[in-house]
Amino acid sequence: MALLDVRNLTVTLNDEFDKVNAIDKMSLTIRQGGFHGLVGESGSGKTLFAKALMGILDNRWTVKADRLFWQDNDLLKISPEKRREVINRDIAMIFQEPSRSLDPTAQILEQLEEVIPNSELGGTFWGRKQARHQYASNLLKKVGIKSQDYCLAAFPHELSEGQCQKVSIAMALARKPKMIIADEPTDAMESTTKVQILRLLQKFNENQSMAILLITHDLEAVAHWAKDMTILYAGQSVEAGACKELIHNPYHPYTRALFQNLSQFTQQADHKTPLQTLKGTTPPLQHLPIGCRLGPRCPQAQKSCVQAPKASRIKGHVFNCHYPINVRKPV
C-alpha cells in the first residue's frame, strides 16, 4: 500500500522579475514501511521538495501537482487547515543542523513536553505533569540517550550535535507518525555518530513499519541503508527504483556518473588516479537549461534533449531520458 504518492509536483519561485520552476514535475512513491532515499547535489531541490510536502514554504513559492495522495486521500482537494492537521498527525520532519532547529532558550524537557499529545497520557488530569515528564524520559531512552535526567534538564548548547539530533528524533516520535522525513540527519557528524543515527532510523523502520524518507547527498549511506532511491538533478527527477538495481544497472547517464566514483573508494586505485566526472557544473536556478537540465553536460545528449523527457518504466525502474544507457532495444 502506498503511503505517499506524488505525481508531477512542480514548485515555482515567484521572483520579482520572472517565475522559475525550482522543481519540475517531480514524482515519488513511498510504501508503508519503506525506506526511501532522495539523493542529489547541494541545490538540487531535495529540501525544497520536503518542505513542499510538509506545507511549510512561504508565499514566494507556488506548489502544483497532478497528484498528491496520502493514504489515498487527495491533499490538494482538502482545505489548508485540514491538510496541516493530517500532516502534523502522520508525518514528522527532522531537519539538518539539529542544534539550530531546537529552541536555544528552553530546556529539552520543556521542548519535548510541548510536542507530546494529551492522547498519549493516561491517568487523571492531576497526574498529567508527571505522566508527561515520564513520557519525555521514555522517548529519550527509546532513541538511545542513557543519561535522560541530565539531557532533560540541559539546554541545546550543552549537548553534542549527535545528542541534539537524537532529541529531534525523539520529538518526531512523540506523535507516533507513519512517516519520518530526515533531511541530511547526519550532516557534518563524525562517522560513529552518523552510524548511530542511521541505525536508529532503520530500527524504527523495521520494528514499527515506519516509513523513512532519507534526504542526503551521501551515496554510500543511501546504498547501505535505503531500499529504494530517487535521484534529483537541478530540480528534475532523473531516475528511481531499487537501490541495488540503480547501482548495478543505471539507465540514466547522471546515475552512472554518480556511482562510478562510489566503487573507486572501496577498491585499490593508483596514486593520483583522476575521478570520473561529467564536464561542466550544475546550472544555477537563474539559468536553467530548457528541456533536460543535464543536457549541456550529458555525453548522450542530442537535439531532442531540448524537450523534457517523459518518464519511462521497466519493471519498476523509472528513468527520464531520451537516450538511456544499459537498455536493451527490442530486436
N, C-alpha and C positions, 0 to 999 in steps of 0.2 A: 504494500500500500504506500502511495506517495504522500509524504507529509507536505512537502513544498513542491509546487510545480509552476515554474516561471517560463513564459514564452515571449520572446522578442521584447524584453524590457529595455526601454530607452530612457536615459537620464540626460536632460538638456540643461545646459548652463545658459541662463538668460542674461547675457552680457549687455552692457550699455550700448554697444555698437553692433553686436551680432549674437546669434544663437549657435551654440556648439554642442553636438551630441558627444558628451564625455564618455557615455556608454551607449553602444549602438547595437540594438537587437540582441541582447544577451539572453540566453536560455539556460536553465539549470533545473535539475530534478533531484530531490533528496528523499529517499525512502525511510520508513520508520526503522530506527536502529542503525542507520547508515553512518559511515564516517567518510565525509567528502572533503577533498582538498581543493581549494581555489588558489591557483598559482599564477603569478605574473610578476613582472618587474615593478619597481617602485614607480608610481604614477600611472599604472595600467588600469586603475579603476576598481581594484579589489575592495578597498574600504568604502568607496562610494557606493558600490553595489550593495554592501551590507547595510549601510545607512539608509539606502532607499527602501530595502526590505523592512527595516525597523521603523521607517517613517520619521526619521529624526533630521531630515535635511531642511534647511531654511527656505525662505521664499524665492531665493535666486534660482532654485532648481525646480524643474518640472519632470515628473515621473509618469511614463506611459507604458503600457504593456498590452499585448494581445490576450495574455492570461496571467493571472497572479492568484493561484489557488493555495489555500492552506487547509489540508484535510477536506478537500472537495468543497470548501467554502470560498467563493469568489470575493477576495478582499477589495476589489475595485468597485463592487456593487453595494457595499455597505458604507455607512457613514464613517467619517474620520474618527469619531468618538468610539464607535463600536469596533473599528479596526484596531485602534490603540488598545482597547480592552482585551481583544483576542491576542494581540502580540505580547502585551505585558504579562498575560497569563501563561502563554505556551512557549514563548521564545525569550531567551536571555542572551545578552551580548557581553563578551569580555574584551576590553579594549587593550591596545598596546600601551606601554609605559604605565603600569598599574598604579605607581605611586602618585601619578598626576590625576588619575581618574578617581582616586579616593579624596575625601574632604580632609585637607590638612589641619583643620581646626577642631575636628571631632575625633573622639576615641573610637577604636574599632568596634567596641561593644555597641555604642550608640548608632553607628552606621549599619551594623548587622541587624539590630533590633528594628530599625526603620523599615527594612525590606521584608521582615517576617510577617506573613499574613495571619490575621486572627484565627482563620480557619484551621491553622496548623497547631493551635494551642488548645490544650484540654483543661479541664478543671474549672473552678469558679472564676468570676471576674476579679476577685481579690487576690487570686493566685496567679494572675496573668503576668505580673512583672517577673516573678521567679521563674515561671514557665518560659518566658521569652529569653531570659538570661541562660537557662539550661539549653534551650533550642539553639541559641547562638554558639554556645560552647560545643554542642554536638556537631554543628556544621564545621567548625574548625577541626575537630577531631576527624571528621569524615574526609577532609582534604589533606590530612597528614601533618597538621600542626600539633606538636606534642605539648608545648607549654601554653595551653589555652588561656589560663588566667592572666599570664603576662601579656599575651597578644591582645586580649580583650581590653586591657587597661592601657595599651600603648596607642600612640599616635602614629600615622603612616610613616613619618620621617624617622621613627625609632625602629622600623622594621627593614629587613633587606628587601631587594626588589623581588626575589623569589617568594618571600613570605607575603608581600603585598599582592602578588598575583594569586597566591592560594586564597587569600582573603576575598579577592574579586570573584574567584570561582565559587567560594562558599556563599557569597551574596547572590550569585547567579543560581545556585542550587536551592535557595531559600523557598522559592515558589514551586519547586519541582517541575521545571519546564520540560517540554517534549523535545526541544532542540536548543543547543548552545552554539552561538556564533563566536568563535575565538579568533580575534583579529590580531595577528602577529603576537601570540601569547608568550613567546619565548625570545622576543627581540632583545638583543644586547645582553643576554644572560649567559652565564658560564655553562659549560656542557652538562655538568651533573644536574644543575637546577633545571635546565632545559628538558632533560630526560624525565625528571620527576613530574614536571607539568604535563608533558605529553602522555606519560604513563597514567597520570591521574585522569585525563580526559578519556583515554582508552578504557579505563576501569568503569567509568560511568556509562560509556557506550556499550560495553559488553554486559555488565551486570544489571543495568536498568533500562536497556534498549533505548538509550537517549541518543538522538541524532546529533552529530557534530559536524559543523562546517568550519574547517580549519583554513584560515586565510593566511598565506605566507608566501615568501619568495624562497624559502628553504626547500629545495627539491628533494634533498636527502631525507628530511623529516617527513614529507608527504609520501615519498616512496616507501618508507618504513612503516608508517602508522595508518595512513588512509587506505580505504578500499577502492574508492573512485576518485576521479580527478577532473577538473575543468581548467583549461589553460586560457588565460587572457593575454591579449596583446593590444595596447593602445585603445582599450575600451571595447574591443571586439573579442568574442569567444572564437578561438581557432580550433580547439579540439577537446573532446570529452569522452570519458569511458573508464574502464577498469584500469587501475594504476599499472599493473603488470603488462597489460596489453599496450598501453601508451609508451611504456619504457622500451619494450622489446620490439614493438611493431608500430611505430608512429606513422600516421598518414600525412601530417602537415609538416612542411619544411621547418617551421619555427619550433615545433616539438622536437624534431630530430636534433636541431642545433642546441636546444637546452640540455638534452640528455646525453649528447655526445661527450660533453665535458664531465658529466657526473661519473661516468665509468673510468675516466682518467685518474680520478682521485682515489680509486680503490685498486688501481693497478700500478705496477712499477713503470715509470716513464723516465726517459733520458733527461739529463740536466738541461734546463732552458728550452724544453720542448714547448713550442707555441700552442696555445689553446685554440681550438677550432671555434671561430666566431663568425657571425654574419657581418658583412660590411655595413658601415653607416651607424647611425644612432637612432634611438627611439624618438619619434616626432613629438614636438610639443603640442599642447592642446590647441594653441592658436593656429597651427599649421598642419592639420591632419590631412593626409592624402585622401583623395577620393577613392571609392571602391574598397578593395582590400588594403588595409592600412599597413600591411607588411610589404606590399608591392615594391616600393623603391629599394628594399633590402633583400628581397627574396630571389634566390638563384633560379627558381622555377617560373618567375614572372613573365607574362606575355601580355599582348594588347588587351585581351579580355579581362585582365585583372583590374581595369579601371571601373569595372562593375563589381559591386559587393557580391561575393559568392554566397549561394544558398547552402543551407545545411544538408549534408548527405549522411546516411546512416548505413552501416554494415554490421549486422549482428550486435547492436547496442553500442557500437563505436561510432561517434558522431564527429564529423570534421567539416570545416568551412574552407574549401579550397577548390579552385578551378583545375589545378594540376597536381593532385595528390601524389605522394610517393608510396611505394610498397603496396600499391593496389593492383591486383591482377585484373587486367582487362579481359572481358569475355571474348573467346575465340570466335 
